[in-house]
Amino acid sequence: MSPQVEVVAVGARTPLGYTAESSAAAMRAGIARFAEYPFADARGEPVVVAADGLLDSKIEGRVRMMALLESALEEVEEKLGPGVARSGGVRLLLSLPEGRPGFSEEDAAWVVAAVEARTRARGHHPLVELVGRGQAGGIRAVEHVLRECAKGREAVFLVAGVESYHHPETFIWLERERRFAQPGIRGGFIPGEGAGCLALVSVGLRRRLKLPGLAVVSGACTVQESLLRDSDTGSFGQAMTKAVEGAFAGLATTREKVDDLYIDLNGERYRSEEWGFVALRTPSIWRTTTYRSLCDGWGDVGAAAGVLGGVLAVRAFARGYMKGPLAMVLTGSDSGLRGAMLLRSPGPIEGRVS
């Protein structure tokens, strides 16, 4: 049996808040931070995005992402304490955007190098790895942690994801592809940005380090979808269905159902239709197919989606407003990678709330 893996700290930096607690509380309250941004669309009108409230709009691309990521990492490091953060047993697994105009492979390598330089400057010595790309990248990183722990490799794993669409070349690309939510475009999305971090450890290591158990990772699975956005038929949800079933397979009993669901649906028809097929294929898994969109309030958060979904679930456990003990996060990358992560409350749920 694989060792139990637990979440022991969370961090976030989003347009809704500068910590995990404030970001989750604002999302729960239904607050949205959509506003005009100083970039003109093809009609000469300013675009609407969700943007960080402190970062200057002149900061863009990889530099902007690094500022967001550093904030989330600092929050988790502070919660873990200096002894844990500076130990040699820390591994940092990153989820970054897939290649696109405004974010190249060179930019991805730059972010990894910048994170490594940051950790050395602070006296930390974690192993930094780029494990996932795109919306499902964070869940792929969690899946990697589960495999490592199953092999008996103990460490404090920091799974971090970051995204920012706020770059002129990216905006132009989204417009050209008719994916930017603007007048005359059906099914476009509002670009957002943000960073999240989950600190994961085995239950044995958590006890030795005397860290709090915030949630149990009951499963994580990623599967590659072959029918991509540009396919003639659209997706029939086969890969996401396999990911859901794979994440759910770790439960000791099949009588349990997912109580709360977080999905990175952003208004694009391709992904919404995919979720419809998944729901029809897996009726025994869901207590309800009602979901919380990971794009509400802070826009599409891309490569940070899986991690931020985990942050929302953990904070819901902590605040006691989950409908039950099981929460699932579903994400899908443009390249076709589909991810599902199942989290369990660390304690009993006294009663369900809406």
C-alpha positions in Angstrom: 0.0 0.0 0.0 1.3 3.5 -0.9 2.2 5.7 2.1 -0.4 8.3 3.0 0.5 11.8 1.6 -0.8 14.9 3.3 -1.0 18.6 2.6 0.8 20.5 5.5 0.8 24.1 4.2 -0.7 26.1 1.3 0.1 29.5 -0.3 -1.4 31.6 -3.0 -1.1 34.9 -4.8 -4.1 35.8 -6.9 -6.1 38.9 -8.1 -8.4 38.2 -5.2 -5.8 38.1 -2.4 -2.2 37.9 -1.5 -2.4 34.8 0.7 -4.2 31.4 0.5 -6.6 32.5 3.2 -7.6 35.8 1.6 -7.8 34.4 -1.9 -10.0 31.5 -0.8 -12.2 33.7 1.3 -12.8 36.1 -1.6 -13.6 33.3 -4.0 -16.1 31.9 -1.4 -17.7 35.3 -1.1 -18.2 35.5 -4.9 -15.9 38.5 -5.3 -14.6 39.1 -8.8 -11.7 41.3 -9.9 -12.3 41.8 -13.6 -11.3 45.2 -14.9 -10.0 47.1 -17.9 -6.3 46.6 -18.6 -4.0 49.1 -20.5 -3.9 47.1 -23.7 -6.1 47.9 -26.7 -7.9 45.2 -28.7 -8.4 45.2 -32.5 -11.2 47.7 -32.0 -9.0 50.1 -30.1 -10.9 49.3 -26.8 -9.1 48.3 -23.6 -9.3 44.6 -22.8 -10.9 43.1 -19.6 -8.7 40.8 -17.5 -8.2 39.8 -13.9 -4.9 41.3 -12.7 -2.9 41.3 -9.5 -3.6 44.5 -7.6 0.0 45.4 -6.7 1.9 44.5 -9.8 2.5 47.3 -12.3 1.0 46.6 -15.7 4.4 47.4 -17.3 5.7 44.2 -15.6 4.9 41.3 -18.0 5.6 37.7 -19.0 8.2 35.7 -17.1 9.1 38.5 -14.7 5.5 38.9 -13.7 5.2 35.2 -13.1 8.3 35.1 -11.0 6.9 37.9 -8.7 3.6 35.9 -8.2 5.4 32.6 -7.7 7.9 34.1 -5.1 5.0 35.4 -3.1 3.3 32.0 -2.9 6.6 30.3 -2.0 7.4 32.8 0.7 4.0 32.2 2.3 4.5 28.4 2.4 8.1 28.7 3.6 6.9 30.9 6.5 4.2 28.5 7.5 6.6 25.5 7.4 9.2 27.4 9.5 12.9 28.1 8.9 14.0 24.6 10.0 12.0 22.8 7.4 12.5 25.3 4.6 16.3 25.3 5.0 16.6 21.5 5.3 18.2 19.5 2.5 15.1 17.4 2.1 13.0 19.9 0.2 12.0 19.3 -3.4 10.3 22.0 -5.5 8.1 20.8 -8.4 7.0 23.5 -10.8 4.0 23.8 -13.1 4.6 26.4 -15.8 2.6 27.5 -18.9 2.9 25.6 -22.1 4.8 27.3 -24.9 2.9 30.1 -26.6 3.5 33.6 -27.9 4.7 35.6 -24.9 6.1 32.5 -23.1 8.7 30.5 -24.8 10.8 27.5 -23.8 13.6 29.9 -23.0 11.2 31.7 -20.7 10.4 28.5 -18.9 14.1 27.8 -18.4 14.5 31.3 -17.1 11.8 30.9 -14.5 13.4 27.6 -13.3 16.8 29.3 -13.1 15.4 32.3 -11.3 13.7 30.0 -8.7 17.0 28.2 -8.2 18.9 31.5 -7.7 16.3 32.7 -5.2 16.5 29.6 -3.1 20.3 29.8 -3.0 20.2 33.4 -2.0 17.9 32.6 0.9 20.1 29.8 2.2 17.7 27.1 1.0 18.8 24.1 -1.0 15.8 22.4 -2.5 15.9 20.4 -5.8 14.0 22.4 -8.3 12.3 20.5 -11.1 10.0 21.5 -14.0 7.5 18.6 -13.8 4.2 19.9 -15.4 3.0 22.3 -18.1 -0.3 23.9 -18.6 -3.6 23.6 -16.6 -3.0 20.0 -15.7 0.7 20.5 -14.8 0.1 21.0 -11.1 -1.8 17.7 -10.8 0.9 15.9 -12.8 3.4 17.2 -10.1 1.2 15.8 -7.3 1.0 12.5 -9.2 4.8 12.6 -9.3 4.9 13.1 -5.5 2.7 10.1 -4.9 4.9 7.9 -7.0 8.0 9.1 -5.2 6.5 8.5 -1.8 5.4 5.0 -2.9 9.0 4.3 -3.5 9.9 5.3 0.0 11.6 8.6 -0.9 10.7 11.0 1.9 11.0 14.7 1.4 9.0 17.9 1.8 7.6 18.3 -1.7 6.6 21.9 -2.7 4.2 21.7 -5.7 3.9 25.2 -7.2 2.1 26.5 -10.2 2.2 29.9 -11.8 0.4 31.7 -14.6 0.0 35.1 -16.2 -1.4 35.8 -19.6 -0.5 39.4 -19.2 1.9 39.9 -22.2 1.1 41.8 -25.4 2.1 38.8 -27.6 -0.1 36.5 -25.6 -3.1 38.9 -25.8 -2.7 39.1 -29.6 -2.5 35.3 -29.8 -5.7 34.9 -27.8 -7.4 37.5 -30.0 -6.2 35.8 -33.2 -7.4 32.4 -31.9 -10.8 33.9 -30.9 -10.3 32.8 -27.3 -10.2 36.2 -25.6 -13.6 37.1 -24.1 -14.6 40.2 -26.2 -17.7 41.4 -28.0 -18.4 39.2 -31.0 -16.5 36.2 -29.6 -18.5 33.3 -28.4 -17.0 31.1 -25.7 -13.9 33.2 -25.0 -12.3 33.4 -21.6 -11.1 36.2 -19.3 -7.3 35.9 -18.9 -6.2 35.8 -15.3 -3.0 35.2 -13.3 -1.9 33.8 -10.0 0.4 31.4 -8.2 -0.2 28.6 -5.7 1.8 26.2 -3.7 1.0 23.0 -1.8 3.5 21.5 0.7 3.1 17.7 0.6 4.8 15.1 2.9 4.2 11.5 4.0 2.2 11.1 7.2 5.3 9.7 8.9 7.4 12.7 8.1 4.6 15.0 9.0 4.5 13.6 12.5 8.3 13.8 12.9 8.3 17.4 11.8 5.3 18.1 13.9 3.4 19.8 11.0 -0.4 20.2 10.8 -2.3 17.8 8.6 -4.6 20.0 6.4 -5.8 17.4 3.9 -5.0 13.9 2.6 -4.1 13.3 -1.0 -6.2 10.2 -1.8 -5.3 10.1 -5.4 -4.0 12.0 -8.5 -3.9 10.9 -12.1 -3.1 12.4 -15.5 -4.0 11.0 -18.9 -3.3 12.3 -22.4 -6.3 13.3 -24.6 -5.9 12.7 -28.3 -8.9 14.7 -29.5 -7.7 18.3 -29.0 -9.4 21.6 -29.3 -9.0 21.7 -33.1 -10.4 18.2 -33.7 -13.4 17.9 -35.9 -15.5 16.1 -33.3 -14.4 17.8 -30.1 -13.6 15.8 -27.0 -15.7 12.9 -25.8 -14.1 13.1 -22.4 -12.3 9.8 -22.6 -9.0 11.0 -21.1 -10.6 13.0 -18.3 -12.8 10.0 -17.5 -9.8 7.8 -17.1 -8.1 10.5 -15.0 -11.1 10.7 -12.7 -11.3 7.0 -12.3 -7.6 6.8 -11.7 -7.7 9.3 -8.9 -10.8 7.7 -7.4 -9.2 4.2 -7.5 -7.2 4.8 -4.3 -10.2 4.8 -2.1 -10.7 1.9 0.3 -14.4 1.6 -0.5 -16.5 2.3 -3.6 -19.4 3.5 -1.5 -17.9 7.0 -1.2 -18.7 9.8 -3.6 -17.1 13.1 -4.4 -18.8 15.8 -2.4 -17.2 19.0 -3.8 -15.9 19.6 -7.3 -13.5 22.2 -8.7 -13.0 22.4 -12.5 -11.0 24.8 -14.6 -14.0 25.5 -17.0 -13.5 29.0 -18.4 -16.5 29.3 -20.8 -14.9 27.6 -23.8 -17.3 25.2 -25.4 -14.8 22.5 -26.0 -14.1 21.9 -22.3 -17.7 22.3 -21.2 -18.8 19.6 -23.6 -16.0 17.4 -22.4 -17.1 17.7 -18.8 -20.7 16.8 -19.9 -19.4 13.5 -21.3 -17.3 12.8 -18.1 -20.3 13.4 -15.9 -22.4 11.0 -18.0 -19.6 8.3 -18.0 -19.0 8.4 -14.2 -22.3 8.9 -12.4 -21.4 6.7 -9.4 -18.5 8.9 -8.5 -20.4 12.2 -7.9 -22.7 13.1 -5.1 -23.7 16.0 -7.3 -22.3 17.3 -10.6 -22.5 20.9 -9.3 -19.1 22.4 -9.5 -17.0 25.5 -8.7 -15.2 27.0 -11.6 -11.5 27.7 -11.0 -11.9 30.7 -13.3 -14.5 32.5 -11.2 -13.4 35.8 -9.8 -9.7 35.6 -10.8 -10.0 34.6 -14.5 -8.4 31.7 -16.2 -5.3 30.8 -14.1 -3.8 28.3 -16.5 -0.8 26.4 -15.1 -1.7 27.5 -11.6 -5.2 26.0 -11.8 -4.6 22.5 -10.3 -2.6 23.9 -7.4 -5.1 26.7 -6.7 -7.9 24.2 -6.8 -6.1 22.3 -4.1 -5.7 25.5 -2.1 -9.5 26.2 -2.3 -10.3 22.6 -1.1 -7.9 22.8 1.8 -9.2 26.1 3.0 -12.8 24.8 2.7 -11.8 21.9 4.9 -10.2 24.3 7.4 -13.3 26.6 7.5 -15.8 23.9 7.7 -17.9 24.7 4.6 -17.3 21.6 2.6 -20.4 19.5 1.8 -18.5 16.3 2.7 -15.1 14.8 3.3 -14.1 14.3 -0.4 -13.1 17.0 -2.9 -11.9 16.6 -6.5 -10.0 19.0 -8.7 -10.2 18.6 -12.5 -7.9 20.4 -15.0 -7.1 20.2 -18.7 -4.1 21.5 -20.6 -4.3 22.8 -24.2 -1.9 20.1 -25.2 -4.4 17.4 -24.1 -3.1 16.5 -20.7 -6.1 15.9 -18.3 -5.7 15.7 -14.5 -7.8 14.7 -11.5 -6.8 15.1 -7.9 -8.8 13.7 -5.0 -8.4 15.3 -1.5 -9.9 14.1 1.8 -10.7 16.2 4.9 -8.2 15.5 7.7 -11.1 15.1 10.1 -14.8 14.3 10.2 -17.2 16.7 8.5 -19.8 17.5 11.2 -22.6 18.5 8.8 -23.0 19.5 5.2 -23.5 23.2 4.3 -24.4 24.8 1.0 
